[in-house]
Amino acid sequence: MAWIRVFSLDEATGALKAQYDAAIKRAGRIWNIVAIMSQNPQALKASMDFYGVLMHGQSPLSRGQREMLATVVSAANHCTY
């Protein structure tokens, strides 16, 4: 089984700390999908920016439709997120 070192909030500094603080402000906690990218704060930021555009940006799909699509894809992939 693969293992990736995840940095805790207490260990986070600089760009990672900024991303963790943003995650807490956004969701009230640091979800595993965020923490798993802690080795690369630049990739974490890009991922969260991309997610923000997909879910909150201009789209012909409503927010509810986008959430529904995300849920169906997660279920099809057996993902708990």
N, C-alpha and C positions, 0 to 999 in steps of 0.2 A: 504494500500500500504506500502511495506517495505521501510525503510529509513536507509541508512548507512552514518555515518559521514565520510566525505572526508576531508583530510588535504590539505590545499592550499600550494603552493610553499613557501609563506611567513612563514607558520607554520612549514615547514619541517626542521628537523635537523637530524644529524647522517646518519644512513643507508637509511632513506627515502629521505633525501636531495640528497644523492649520486644517488639513483635510479631516482629521478626527474631530476637531472642534466643530467644523461645518456639518459633519455627520450627526453629531449630538444635537446641534441646533435644528437640523432638518428632521430627524427621526427620534430624538430622545435617547439614542443609544448608538453604538457602533455595531452594525449588523455584520455577520460573518463574511458576506460578499464584499464588504468594504475592507475588513481586516485582512482578508486573504491577499489583498493587493498592497499591504503595508511595506513590502520590500521595495516597491517602486511608486513613490508618491506622485510622480509625474503621470504615470499610467493611471493611477487611482483618480487623479483630478480629471484627466481626459475622459475616463469612463463615466464619471459622475456628470461632467458637462454634457456628454453625449446622451446619457439617460435623461437629463433635464430637458434637452431639446426634443428628444423623442416623445416624452410624456407631457411636456408643458408648452412646447413650441407650436407654431402654426402647423395645422394639419387638416386634411379633409375629414379625418376621423375625430370623433368626440373623445374627450378624456375617458369616458366610460368604455368606449370601444377599444381604446388603446390598452386599458387595464384588463379588459376581457381577453384580448389577444395575448397579453403577457401571461395571464393566468393559464390559458389553454396551452401555450408553448411550454410553460413550466411543468404543467401536469403531464404533457406528452413526454417530456424529458425526465420525468420522475424527480423533479427538483422541488425542494421544500421552500424555495424563495418565492 
